[in-house]
Amino acid sequence: MMCCATLTLDWRANIVARALAVVALIAPLSCAAKINAPPFNSHWYVGNEEYKFKQTSQMVKWEPTHPQVILTHVEEQSISEPGDEVTMKFGWMSDGPDECPEKYFAHQKFCQSEWPCAHRSISCLAGTGDFRIGLFDSNHGKHIEEDGFCKAGRYSDMIKGLEKKPFNVYRGYHFRIFPHISEKAVKYEDKETGVHVPCGFYVKAHDGLFSSLRINRDGNGCFELAPGEWGTLELSVKRIKKKTVELTMAMNGKSFSTTHEWSDEDYKHFNPSKIDTVAIMYPNGRRYYFIEFAEAAKFDGKTSDIFKTKEDRAQAKEEAEEREEKEHQQLLKEEEAEAELKKEQQTSASGAFSLEEGGDEAGGVTVGGKLSKA
């Protein structure tokens, strides 16, 4: 009997020991899922779990397709009183195709959308910011605590998604940057592709997280950072007076500033009092191979060693093009499905109108979300 009792206890003890071992294995994995990463020693969240995004305690690597958005919350810093200043610094390196010949940049010219190489070169000005980087006050809104906070597949859908809670109550500014575009770049308009604005400063004064309210009307030049080279990106918000804020962006020895004056009404509803959130949106399809973040100033002036051979760079280019093409085909499918749905809705609505004309007593039908009276 004693022997049987001893065996039973040993069996139970073995089960407990195994359970504790499993818990010990799971715990580190759970902690690893929330690892703090550069450049702010905080955890980054991605709008969709399918992004090619990797973060460690030493580096963040992001291979974007458009549109994508990432976000992190940081220790709050006050900008409520005159003299308060917040400066966020990134160790930044980005790389991608850069196919425009050197002669295109002679005589203070900069790459524009009508050039054949424009949409295959990250040093060309096309659009209104390859990266939109926001410094925000969450304003008691919910903090993001998991991935998948904005799964939109199209730019317009992402903009709408970032107008909803909690982002509608966030306050602050965002900086639109092209890291590799010339310091001499200026705003221009193309008959086919519209208005193109270089780096610039924007204020959030409505629900949308990345609003289009540009502070400096024509934008400013950019940083001329060589593709594949590390630099430190500095974004600053400084309170000059109660309703006056100075904004600065700087990298690669280039610095640009502007001043924003709050109106009485906007100050009441949108003025930020602290910075506790950083968000980055990638709205354009520019075929960047990747973007990396590291501790500020850690690698300044150094060149990425990822592409050790020409074959490595060619492979990265091919992979970037494949990502863009896959995304393009997916968007085409979504647009076709949406067009088909609209067609069905219109057919259904036409049928409903026919019923009304024949004496139906429904009193009206819903068309495009509005009630049409019979």
C-alpha positions in Angstrom: 0.0 0.0 0.0 2.8 2.4 0.9 4.4 1.6 -2.4 1.2 2.4 -4.4 0.7 5.7 -2.5 4.3 6.7 -3.2 3.8 5.9 -7.0 0.6 8.0 -7.0 2.3 11.0 -5.4 5.2 10.7 -7.8 2.8 10.6 -10.8 0.9 13.7 -9.6 4.2 15.5 -8.8 5.4 14.7 -12.4 2.2 16.3 -13.9 2.6 19.4 -11.8 6.3 19.7 -12.8 5.4 19.4 -16.5 2.7 22.0 -16.1 5.1 24.4 -14.5 7.7 23.8 -17.2 5.1 24.7 -19.9 4.2 27.9 -18.0 7.9 28.8 -17.8 8.2 28.3 -21.6 5.1 30.3 -22.4 5.9 33.3 -20.1 9.0 34.5 -22.0 7.1 34.1 -25.3 4.3 36.3 -24.0 6.8 38.9 -22.9 8.6 38.7 -26.3 5.3 39.6 -28.1 5.5 43.0 -26.4 9.2 43.7 -26.9 10.3 47.3 -26.7 11.9 48.5 -29.8 13.8 51.6 -31.2 13.8 54.4 -31.5 11.7 55.2 -28.4 12.1 51.9 -26.5 8.4 51.2 -27.0 6.3 48.6 -28.8 5.0 49.3 -32.3 1.6 48.1 -33.4 0.7 47.5 -37.0 -2.6 48.3 -38.7 -2.8 44.8 -40.1 -1.1 41.6 -38.9 -0.1 40.8 -42.5 2.5 43.6 -42.8 6.1 42.6 -43.3 7.2 44.3 -40.1 9.8 43.0 -37.6 10.9 44.6 -34.3 13.6 43.7 -31.9 15.3 45.5 -29.0 17.9 46.7 -31.5 16.2 47.4 -34.7 12.8 47.8 -36.5 12.6 46.6 -40.2 9.5 47.4 -42.3 8.9 46.4 -45.9 5.8 48.5 -46.8 3.2 48.3 -49.4 0.6 51.1 -49.5 -1.3 52.0 -47.6 0.0 51.0 -44.2 0.1 52.5 -40.8 2.0 51.8 -37.6 1.7 53.3 -34.1 3.4 53.4 -30.7 2.7 55.0 -27.4 5.5 56.7 -25.6 6.1 58.3 -22.2 4.1 61.5 -22.2 5.8 64.9 -22.4 4.1 68.2 -21.9 3.7 70.9 -24.5 1.0 72.8 -22.6 3.0 75.8 -21.4 5.2 78.4 -23.3 8.7 77.0 -23.4 7.6 73.4 -23.4 9.3 71.4 -26.2 9.1 67.8 -27.4 11.7 66.4 -29.8 11.4 62.9 -31.1 14.5 61.4 -32.7 14.7 58.5 -35.1 17.7 56.6 -36.3 16.3 56.3 -39.9 17.4 54.4 -43.0 15.3 53.7 -46.1 16.2 52.2 -49.4 14.5 51.6 -52.7 14.8 52.1 -56.5 16.6 55.3 -57.6 16.7 55.2 -61.4 16.8 58.8 -62.5 20.1 59.8 -64.2 22.4 62.3 -62.5 21.9 64.8 -65.4 18.2 65.2 -64.3 19.4 66.9 -61.1 21.8 69.4 -62.7 21.2 73.2 -62.4 19.2 72.9 -59.2 16.5 70.8 -60.8 14.7 68.1 -58.9 12.9 65.0 -60.1 9.3 65.5 -61.1 6.4 63.3 -62.0 6.6 63.8 -65.8 10.0 62.2 -65.9 9.8 58.5 -67.0 11.8 57.4 -63.9 9.7 59.3 -61.4 7.6 56.5 -60.1 10.5 54.2 -59.9 12.7 56.5 -57.9 12.4 57.4 -54.2 14.3 60.6 -54.9 11.4 62.0 -57.1 8.7 64.3 -55.9 5.3 62.6 -56.6 2.4 63.0 -54.2 2.3 64.6 -50.8 4.6 62.7 -48.5 6.0 59.2 -48.7 5.8 59.0 -45.0 3.4 60.9 -42.7 4.7 60.9 -39.2 2.4 62.2 -36.4 3.2 63.4 -32.9 -0.1 63.2 -31.1 -1.8 63.7 -27.7 -4.2 60.7 -27.2 -6.4 63.2 -25.2 -7.8 60.5 -22.9 -8.7 58.4 -26.0 -8.1 54.6 -25.9 -4.5 53.5 -26.3 -3.9 50.9 -29.0 -2.8 47.7 -27.4 -2.8 45.1 -30.2 -2.2 44.8 -33.9 -4.9 45.0 -36.5 -6.2 48.4 -35.5 -6.7 49.5 -39.1 -6.9 46.7 -41.7 -8.0 48.8 -44.7 -6.6 47.7 -48.0 -7.2 51.0 -49.8 -6.0 54.5 -49.1 -9.5 56.0 -48.9 -10.6 53.2 -46.5 -7.6 53.8 -44.3 -8.3 57.5 -44.1 -11.9 56.7 -43.0 -10.7 54.1 -40.5 -8.4 56.6 -38.9 -11.3 59.1 -38.5 -13.1 56.7 -36.1 -12.6 56.1 -32.3 -10.2 56.5 -30.7 -8.4 58.5 -33.4 -11.1 61.1 -33.7 -10.2 62.5 -30.3 -6.4 62.5 -30.7 -4.8 65.9 -31.1 -1.5 67.1 -32.6 0.6 67.5 -35.7 2.1 65.4 -38.4 5.1 65.9 -40.7 5.0 64.6 -44.3 8.5 63.7 -45.4 10.3 62.4 -48.5 13.7 61.3 -47.0 15.6 61.3 -50.3 14.2 64.3 -52.2 16.2 67.4 -52.9 16.5 70.3 -50.5 15.6 72.5 -53.5 12.3 70.7 -54.3 9.2 73.0 -54.5 5.5 72.5 -55.0 4.4 72.1 -58.6 1.3 71.0 -60.5 1.1 68.4 -63.2 -1.8 68.4 -65.7 -2.2 64.7 -65.4 -1.1 63.8 -61.9 -2.2 66.9 -60.0 -0.4 68.9 -57.2 2.8 67.6 -55.7 4.1 69.0 -52.5 7.5 68.3 -50.9 8.1 67.9 -47.1 5.6 69.9 -45.0 3.8 70.4 -41.7 0.2 69.6 -41.0 -2.2 70.1 -38.1 -5.0 67.8 -36.9 -8.1 70.0 -36.6 -10.8 67.5 -37.4 -11.5 63.8 -36.9 -9.0 62.4 -39.3 -5.7 61.4 -37.8 -3.6 62.5 -40.8 -5.6 65.5 -41.9 -4.8 67.5 -45.0 -4.6 70.9 -43.2 -1.2 72.0 -44.3 0.4 74.8 -42.2 3.0 76.0 -44.6 1.1 76.5 -47.8 3.7 75.3 -50.4 5.6 72.9 -48.1 9.4 73.1 -48.0 12.4 71.2 -49.3 13.5 67.8 -48.1 16.6 66.0 -46.8 18.5 64.5 -49.7 19.5 61.5 -47.6 21.2 59.0 -49.9 19.2 55.8 -50.3 20.5 53.1 -48.0 22.3 55.6 -45.7 21.6 56.2 -42.0 20.6 59.6 -40.6 18.9 61.0 -37.5 15.4 62.4 -38.2 14.3 65.0 -35.6 10.7 66.2 -35.3 10.0 68.9 -32.8 6.9 70.7 -31.4 7.6 73.8 -29.2 5.1 76.0 -27.5 6.1 79.6 -28.1 3.0 81.3 -26.7 -0.3 80.0 -25.4 -1.7 79.7 -28.9 1.5 79.7 -30.9 3.5 76.5 -31.7 6.8 76.2 -33.6 7.4 73.0 -35.6 10.7 71.7 -36.9 11.9 68.8 -39.0 15.6 68.1 -39.5 17.9 65.4 -41.0 21.1 65.1 -42.9 22.1 68.7 -42.1 18.9 70.1 -43.5 16.4 71.8 -41.2 13.0 73.4 -41.8 10.6 75.2 -39.5 7.2 76.8 -39.5 4.9 78.4 -36.9 1.2 77.6 -36.3 -1.2 80.0 -34.7 -4.4 78.4 -33.2 -7.7 80.2 -33.7 -9.8 80.6 -30.5 -12.3 77.9 -31.7 -9.7 75.4 -32.9 -7.6 75.9 -29.8 -10.6 74.9 -27.7 -11.3 71.7 -29.6 -7.9 70.5 -31.0 -5.0 72.0 -29.2 -2.6 69.3 -27.8 -1.3 69.6 -24.3 1.1 66.6 -24.4 2.7 64.2 -26.8 2.3 60.5 -25.9 1.7 58.8 -29.3 3.7 58.5 -32.6 2.1 57.2 -35.7 3.5 56.7 -39.2 1.4 56.2 -42.4 2.8 55.1 -45.7 0.2 56.3 -48.3 2.1 56.0 -51.6 3.2 53.0 -53.6 6.9 53.9 -54.1 8.4 50.4 -54.0 10.6 51.0 -51.0 12.7 47.9 -50.3 12.5 48.6 -46.6 12.7 51.2 -43.8 14.7 50.7 -40.6 14.6 52.4 -37.3 17.4 52.4 -34.7 18.6 54.4 -31.8 19.1 58.0 -32.8 22.6 58.9 -34.1 23.8 55.3 -33.6 24.6 54.7 -37.3 24.6 58.2 -38.8 26.5 58.4 -42.1 26.9 54.6 -42.3 25.5 52.7 -45.3 23.3 49.7 -45.0 25.2 46.4 -45.4 22.1 44.4 -46.3 22.9 44.5 -50.0 26.4 43.0 -50.2 26.2 42.4 -53.9 24.4 43.8 -57.0 22.4 40.5 -57.0 21.1 41.2 -53.5 19.8 44.7 -54.6 18.3 43.2 -57.8 16.4 40.6 -55.7 15.1 43.3 -53.3 13.9 45.3 -56.2 12.1 42.3 -57.7 10.5 41.5 -54.3 9.3 45.1 -53.9 7.8 45.1 -57.4 6.1 41.7 -56.7 4.6 43.1 -53.5 3.2 46.1 -55.3 1.8 44.0 -58.2 0.1 41.6 -55.8 -1.4 44.6 -54.0 -2.5 46.2 -57.2 -4.2 43.0 -58.4 -6.0 42.7 -55.0 -7.2 46.3 -55.2 -8.5 45.7 -58.8 -10.5 42.7 -57.5 -11.9 44.8 -54.7 -12.9 47.6 -57.0 -14.6 45.1 -59.4 -16.5 43.6 -56.5 -17.5 47.0 -55.3 -18.7 48.1 -58.8 -20.7 44.9 -59.1 -22.3 45.5 -55.7 -23.3 49.1 -56.8 -24.7 47.7 -60.0 -26.9 45.2 -58.1 -28.0 48.0 -55.7 -29.0 50.3 -58.5 -30.9 47.4 -60.2 -32.7 46.7 -56.9 -33.5 50.4 -56.4 -34.9 50.7 -60.0 -37.1 47.7 -59.3 -38.4 49.4 -56.1 -39.2 52.6 -58.0 -41.1 50.5 -60.5 -43.2 49.0 -57.7 -43.9 52.5 -56.3 -45.1 53.7 -59.7 -47.5 50.7 -59.8 -49.2 51.7 -56.6 -46.9 50.3 -53.9 -47.7 51.8 -50.4 -44.2 51.6 -49.0 -43.9 55.4 -49.1 -40.2 55.5 -50.2 -37.0 53.5 -50.8 -33.5 53.9 -49.6 -31.1 54.9 -52.3 -27.5 55.7 -51.4 -28.4 55.9 -47.7 -31.1 58.6 -48.2 -34.9 58.2 -48.1 -36.6 59.1 -51.5 -40.2 59.9 -51.2 -42.7 58.2 -53.6 
